[in-house]
Amino acid sequence: MNINQVAVIGAGTMGAGIASVISLHNEVVLIDVSAEQLQKATANVEKTLAKWVEKGLIAKESSITALARMSTSTTLEPVAKVDMVIEAVPEVMDIKKSLFSKLAPFVRKDTIVATNTSGLNISEMAVLLDNPSRVLGLHFFNPVPVMKLVEVIRANTTNETVFKTAYEWLQKIGKEPVEVSEYPGFVVNRILIPMLNEAAWTLADGVASAADIDKAMKLGANHPIGPLALADMIGIDVCLAIIENLQAKLPAGKKYEPAPALIELAANKKLGRKTGEGFFKY
């Protein structure tokens, strides 16, 4: 199986980041129902490529070629021509399942379909397609152009050839894949999100200010970024969705109980960097 053409569905932060990386190696079509969002995403891709040129990471010619490889669409029709589809829609199971159902009439039976979920059940999405064996998880990390890691998640139905093809393709586009079994939270978020949630509980308990909590973990644990600032970078809504999923799937008393600050910030649409305010203001 060869991957030459890719469709990325969802032109938000993650979708635009994934498309920018792919465009350096393969033809990619970025799909979203909003033409305005596609314009913003295209502008973000151009900025990312320009930064790489400025830093000497790629040549100007490579940037021009990458932009030429990328196209956009407000319909799902282009997925019929691609070798891989990567969905990067919001981390809500109903939204993802709705997309998978809509994909069924368009996508070829041999096309690899990947979900960029950070912890949802992949097999539950896969059964909505005629051939669930070609579905797997590819969990990219934000910011995608910078973060090397991709968790490659084998669902219960994933074909080994499909898994190997996706794994090797990621290496070709400069990512560092790790092999993961389907389980709530996978590896990184199973460990990371409870820590961020605990930092939010520490804030709620009045142990220290947000700034001092982050300073303590940066200097005391040698973390490059504090847990609350990291929650803002990931997105408060994403962190809340993941901890709620862990709470539902891995009952352990109060171990996975969402901190009040996460709930309150999400309710007030203070989602972190993407909205200009979360635990901190930007």
C-alpha positions in Angstrom: 0.0 0.0 0.0 1.3 3.4 -1.0 0.2 6.8 0.4 0.5 9.6 -2.2 -2.6 11.7 -1.7 -4.1 12.5 1.7 -7.3 14.3 2.8 -7.5 16.1 6.1 -11.0 16.8 7.4 -11.3 19.7 9.8 -9.5 22.9 9.2 -9.0 23.9 12.8 -5.6 24.2 14.6 -4.9 20.5 14.3 -6.1 20.0 10.8 -4.1 23.0 9.5 -1.0 21.8 11.3 -1.3 18.2 9.9 -1.9 19.6 6.4 1.2 21.8 6.6 3.4 18.9 7.5 1.9 16.6 4.8 2.2 19.2 2.1 6.0 19.0 2.2 5.8 15.3 1.1 2.4 14.5 -0.4 -0.6 16.1 -2.2 -3.1 17.0 0.5 -6.6 18.4 0.4 -7.9 20.2 3.4 -11.7 19.8 3.9 -14.1 21.8 6.1 -17.7 22.9 5.8 -16.7 26.5 6.4 -15.0 28.3 3.5 -13.9 31.0 5.9 -12.2 28.5 8.1 -10.4 27.1 5.1 -9.1 30.5 4.3 -7.8 31.0 7.8 -6.2 27.5 7.8 -4.5 28.2 4.4 -3.1 31.4 5.8 -1.8 29.5 8.9 -0.1 26.9 6.6 1.5 29.7 4.6 2.8 31.3 7.9 4.2 28.0 9.1 6.0 27.3 5.8 7.4 30.9 5.8 8.7 30.4 9.4 10.5 27.2 8.3 12.1 29.1 5.4 13.1 31.9 7.7 14.7 29.5 10.1 16.5 27.7 7.3 14.7 24.4 7.8 13.4 24.3 4.3 14.2 26.0 1.0 12.0 28.7 -0.5 11.4 26.4 -3.4 10.1 23.6 -1.1 7.7 26.1 0.5 6.3 27.0 -3.0 6.0 23.3 -4.0 4.3 22.5 -0.7 1.6 25.2 -1.2 1.1 23.9 -4.7 0.5 20.4 -3.4 -2.3 21.7 -1.1 -5.9 22.3 -2.1 -9.1 22.9 -0.2 -12.8 21.8 -0.4 -16.0 22.3 1.4 -17.4 18.9 0.3 -16.3 15.3 0.9 -16.1 14.5 -2.8 -12.2 14.7 -2.9 -11.9 11.7 -0.5 -12.8 9.4 -3.3 -9.4 10.0 -4.9 -7.0 9.8 -1.9 -5.0 7.0 -0.3 -5.6 8.2 3.2 -8.2 10.2 5.1 -7.3 11.8 8.4 -10.2 13.3 10.4 -9.4 16.2 12.7 -12.8 17.4 13.7 -13.7 18.3 17.4 -13.0 15.7 20.1 -16.7 14.7 20.5 -17.7 11.2 19.7 -21.1 12.1 18.1 -19.4 14.6 15.8 -16.8 12.0 14.8 -19.3 9.2 14.3 -21.5 11.6 12.2 -18.5 12.3 9.9 -17.6 8.6 9.6 -21.2 7.9 8.5 -21.0 10.7 5.9 -17.7 9.4 4.7 -19.0 5.9 3.8 -20.5 6.8 0.4 -17.4 8.6 -0.7 -14.3 6.8 0.5 -12.9 3.8 -1.3 -12.9 0.4 0.5 -9.1 0.2 0.4 -8.4 3.8 1.6 -6.9 4.1 5.0 -9.0 6.1 7.4 -7.4 7.6 10.5 -8.9 9.5 13.4 -6.9 12.1 15.2 -8.6 11.3 18.5 -6.7 11.9 21.7 -8.5 9.2 23.5 -11.9 8.2 22.1 -12.8 4.6 21.1 -11.7 4.0 17.5 -13.5 0.7 17.0 -16.8 2.5 17.7 -16.1 4.8 14.7 -14.6 2.0 12.5 -17.8 -0.1 12.4 -19.6 2.8 10.6 -17.5 2.0 7.4 -17.9 -0.9 5.1 -14.3 -2.1 5.8 -13.5 -1.3 9.5 -10.1 -3.1 9.1 -8.6 0.0 7.3 -9.4 2.3 10.3 -6.8 3.3 12.9 -5.9 6.2 15.2 -3.2 8.7 14.4 -2.9 11.0 17.4 -0.8 14.1 16.4 0.2 16.6 19.0 -0.2 20.3 19.1 1.6 22.3 17.6 1.8 19.6 14.9 4.7 21.3 12.9 6.8 21.2 16.0 5.8 18.1 17.9 7.5 15.0 16.5 5.4 12.4 18.2 2.4 10.6 16.7 0.6 7.8 18.6 -0.4 5.1 16.1 -3.3 3.3 17.7 -4.3 -0.2 16.6 -8.1 -0.6 17.0 -9.5 -4.0 17.6 -10.3 -4.3 13.9 -7.2 -2.7 12.4 -5.4 -4.7 9.6 -1.7 -5.2 10.2 -0.8 -4.1 6.7 -2.8 -0.9 7.3 -1.0 -0.3 10.6 2.4 -0.9 9.1 1.7 1.4 6.1 0.6 4.3 8.3 3.5 3.8 10.7 6.1 3.8 7.9 4.5 6.8 6.1 4.7 8.8 9.3 8.4 8.1 9.4 8.7 9.3 5.8 7.1 12.7 6.6 9.5 13.3 9.5 7.4 12.1 12.5 8.3 9.8 15.3 5.5 7.2 15.7 4.9 5.0 18.7 2.8 1.8 18.6 -0.2 1.9 21.0 -3.0 -0.4 21.8 -6.6 1.0 22.0 -7.2 2.0 25.5 -8.8 5.2 27.1 -6.2 8.0 26.9 -3.7 5.9 25.0 -0.2 6.6 26.5 0.4 10.3 26.7 -3.0 11.5 27.8 -3.4 8.6 30.2 -0.4 10.0 32.1 -0.5 13.7 31.2 -4.1 14.8 31.6 -4.6 13.5 35.2 -1.4 15.6 36.0 -2.9 18.7 34.4 -6.2 18.0 36.2 -4.3 17.7 39.5 -2.6 21.0 38.9 -6.1 22.5 38.5 -7.2 20.9 41.7 -4.1 22.3 43.4 -5.2 25.7 42.3 -8.7 25.2 43.5 -7.5 24.1 46.9 -5.6 27.4 47.3 -2.2 25.7 47.6 -0.5 28.2 45.3 -1.3 30.7 42.5 -1.4 29.5 38.9 1.9 31.2 38.2 3.6 29.6 41.1 2.2 26.2 40.4 3.7 26.4 36.9 7.0 27.8 38.2 7.2 25.0 40.8 6.8 22.3 38.2 9.2 23.9 35.7 12.0 24.4 38.2 11.2 21.4 40.5 10.4 18.8 37.9 12.4 20.4 35.0 9.3 20.6 32.8 9.7 23.0 29.9 6.2 24.4 30.4 4.0 24.5 33.5 0.9 22.2 33.6 -1.6 25.0 33.6 0.0 26.8 30.7 0.2 23.5 28.9 -3.6 23.0 29.6 -4.1 26.4 27.9 -2.0 25.3 25.0 -3.9 22.0 24.5 -7.3 23.7 25.0 -9.3 23.6 28.2 -12.2 22.0 26.4 -10.0 19.2 25.1 -8.5 18.6 28.6 -11.9 18.5 30.1 -13.2 16.0 27.4 -10.3 13.7 28.0 -10.5 13.7 31.8 -14.3 13.1 31.6 -13.6 10.2 29.2 -11.1 8.7 31.6 -13.5 9.1 34.4 -16.2 7.3 32.5 -14.0 4.5 31.2 -11.6 4.0 34.1 -13.6 4.5 37.3 -11.3 5.0 40.2 -13.0 7.0 42.9 -12.0 10.7 42.6 -8.8 9.9 40.7 -10.3 11.2 37.4 -12.8 13.7 38.7 -12.6 16.9 36.7 -11.3 19.9 38.6 -13.9 22.7 39.1 -11.6 25.2 37.3 -11.6 23.1 34.1 -15.4 22.9 34.2 -15.9 26.7 34.9 -13.4 27.8 32.3 -14.9 25.6 29.6 -18.4 26.8 30.5 -17.3 30.4 30.1 -15.5 29.7 26.8 -12.2 30.5 28.3 -10.4 27.7 26.4 -6.8 28.8 26.6 -4.6 30.3 23.9 -7.1 29.7 21.1 -9.6 32.1 22.8 -7.1 34.4 24.5 -7.7 33.3 28.0 -7.7 30.2 30.2 -5.7 29.8 33.3 -3.7 32.7 32.0 -4.4 35.6 29.6 -2.8 35.8 26.1 
